[in-house]
Amino acid sequence: MKEQCLDATKARREFFRVLSEVRYGGRRIVINRRGRPQAIMIPLPEYHRLKQQDLFRSDSRSDADERNRTEPAKSESERAGKALARALAEEMGIEL
């Protein structure tokens, strides 16, 4: 799959062009801030494929229980987003 890295400022300035590249061109766009990956834009079908593969459940129940004792409560969508970002970064060979 094609991928591209963009600085956050450029991605913001060219958002609709970037969105079109993701949607119609099937690209993955890694958004960097100060040279470090911050987010990934992926086509919706790829998101659904990853979701079906159950990549959101990245750790066991006991790990989640331990994390809940040490971290403040986080929303389900935030945990899912972080799991997706980790999975995509791993697939793309990017260190978060």
PyMOL commands that set and color helices and strands:
alter all, ss='L'
color gray80, all
select helices_A, chain A and resi 8-13+15-25+44-52+61-70+76-92
alter helices_A, ss='H'
color red, helices_A
select strands_A, chain A and resi 3-7+28-33+36-41
alter strands_A, ss='S'
color yellow, strands_A
deselect
rebuild
show_as cartoon
